Amino acid sequence: MGNGEHGTGGGNRLGRAADVAAVLRAYVLQRPGAADTFRGVSEWWLAGLEPPATLADTLAALELLEREGLLERIRVDDGAELWRRARPSKAGGG
C-alpha cells in the first residue's frame, strides 16, 4: 500500500537479483550497443523498476549476466569500468 522503503530481508536476494537480471537482459537485447557504468546501469537501465533494485541486487544481476556470457565489463581509457553486451570472441588474433 505505502510507497515507503522497507528492507524486506535478504532471504530472497537471489530471486530479486534474477528479477533484476531479467530486466537488464531485456534492456541489452533491445539496445545491443548500450554501455554504461554501474551507476548508469542503476539509474538508466533500471529506471522505473518497482521496487527499485538495491545496489547489491544490481551488482549480483550484472555478475550473473556476465557469467552467462551476455554482458562483459571493460575498462576504458579514463579508468572507468563499463558494462555492455558481450562481444563475440574472434578466432585468430594478432
Secondary structure in CASP SS format (residue, H / E / C, confidence):
PFRMAT SS
TARGET T0000
AUTHOR 0000-0000-0000
METHOD secondary structure of the structure
MODEL  1
M C 1.00
G C 1.00
N C 1.00
G C 1.00
E C 1.00
H C 1.00
G C 1.00
T C 1.00
G C 1.00
G C 1.00
G C 1.00
N C 1.00
R H 1.00
L H 1.00
G H 1.00
R H 1.00
A H 1.00
A H 1.00
D H 1.00
V H 1.00
A H 1.00
A H 1.00
V H 1.00
L H 1.00
R H 1.00
A H 1.00
Y H 1.00
V H 1.00
L H 1.00
Q H 1.00
R C 1.00
P C 1.00
G C 1.00
A C 1.00
A E 1.00
D E 1.00
T C 1.00
F H 1.00
R H 1.00
G H 1.00
V H 1.00
S H 1.00
E H 1.00
W H 1.00
W H 1.00
L C 1.00
A C 1.00
G C 1.00
L C 1.00
E C 1.00
P C 1.00
P C 1.00
A C 1.00
T C 1.00
L H 1.00
A H 1.00
D H 1.00
T H 1.00
L H 1.00
A H 1.00
A H 1.00
L H 1.00
E H 1.00
L H 1.00
L H 1.00
E H 1.00
R H 1.00
E H 1.00
G C 1.00
L C 1.00
L E 1.00
E E 1.00
R E 1.00
I E 1.00
R E 1.00
V C 1.00
D C 1.00
D C 1.00
G C 1.00
A C 1.00
E E 1.00
L E 1.00
W E 1.00
R E 1.00
R E 1.00
A C 1.00
R C 1.00
P C 1.00
S C 1.00
K C 1.00
A C 1.00
G C 1.00
G C 1.00
G C 1.00
END
